Amino acid sequence: MKYHFQNKVGWMNDPNGLVFFKGKYHAFFQHYPFATHWGQMHWGHAISDDLVNWEELDIALYPDMPYENDGGCFSGSAIVKDDVLYLFYTSVSHELGQTQSMAYSEDGITFKKYENNPVIPNSPLGSNKEFRDPKVFQYEDSYRMVVGAGIDNIGKLLLFKSDDLFNWEYVGELFSDLQFGPCVECPDLFKIDDKYCLMFSSIKSLPHRVNFALGDFDGERFVFDNADDPYFAIEIGSDFYAPQTFLTPDNRRVVIGWMYNWQRAVPEGQTHVGAFTIPRELYLNFDDKLCMRPIREVMPYVKTESSFVSYSNGLLRIQFEGKTICQFPLAYEPTMQILEDVGVVEVFILGGTKVITTYIC
């Protein structure tokens, strides 16, 4: 691809640890370097000056500890404190199941795992089978961590707090919902203008769906704006999952997702699988509706028309070589921003109120 990041070899999925540190953007990702399918997870690593052109570095985290001897190093996040970069991730072992661990670095290149890992060895639900993907963020003068979880086929979002990033205390459930069972994945909680937003992925929805909800957060509880119907989707395409957000130095809330999906077959002979979406800026429009638009750094690649995208008879269609890849009903022809890259199309509709991300071949 020309301006989407993809790894050089092997499998990649969830973006992890998105952060700006020591003058560079850092993006880590779920990675199995030995084949084009899921395996024991590592953390791949890439850096960028502009969020468009990426340089892949050596693997940041290997599953080389006893508490990672099963699934390896699952997804997580990054935070900077006192000029040190901390990575939080789910460590998966035969003995303990899914636990939360931490690694740190002073240069952003080489990482040391904390000697007292896991920092959260037990799920408060009583089972470590579904307990993963920690997202850590600062809240006032302390820190919070949201972790996806589930039990008895009920998806849950759990909240922890810490004063020092090393010692974590369970606060409670932010939500519990049968429709997202068996486990909430890749949660995020962040402030945008004067609102807070929950973002998470659901493995139960087919095709996979990324959910958003707006509300208020006081450090311990999340109160939904619309308690009767709180969750909504912005992305309606098939190839956007496990997104994560971070703040740029100029205070933009940027989100990057995994551009692929679990049902997609890997073409024979392909040496690498998966990619990042274009980074997108999250914002509230004049109607206080949450939207996603391409970041300004990718605007030179944005088009308003595409030979792959058309509208007629109330349907927006994405087509390739005469085959309809996907279509969506719309009452009228919308304004669009379109990004094309090798084999993929991203379509931002009406200022990013809806987005379609899909592979066309």
PyMOL commands that set and color helices and strands:
alter all, ss='L'
color gray80, all
select helices_A, chain A and resi 66-68+178-180+296-301+350-352
alter helices_A, ss='H'
color red, helices_A
select strands_A, chain A and resi 10-21+24-32+42-48+54-56+72-81+84-93+97-105+112-113+131-139+142-151+154-162+169-177+184-192+195-202+209-217+222-224+241-247+253-258+272-273+280-284+290-294+309-312+315-320+323-329+336-341+344-349+354-359
alter strands_A, ss='S'
color yellow, strands_A
deselect
rebuild
show_as cartoon
